[in-house]
Amino acid sequence: MNLSVLAVGQSARVREVAGADGGAQRLRDLGFLAGAEVRCLFAHPTGDPRAYLVGGGVIALDHTAAARVLLENGGVGTGE
């Protein structure tokens, strides 16, 4: 499962960021690291982009970038 399918209010843990290019490194630099908890805070009415809370910061990602962030299996919750 990847970050792009996380619904508003759900949280999960990052397993890894796919790829070894600059885009993948940028996501890691923003805090999408293995083991980090991430929560979807907001989605634009069209669904793209979405805002995520990770590492104490709020980051907006489009669907393509969010799909590169792979989540741990069974790690989805409501964040409560």
Buried (B, 14 or more C-beta within 10 A) or exposed (E): BBBBBBEEEBBBBBBBBBEEEEEBEEBBEBBBBEEBBBBBBEBEEEEBBBBBBBEEEEBBBEBEBBBBBBBBEEBBEEBE
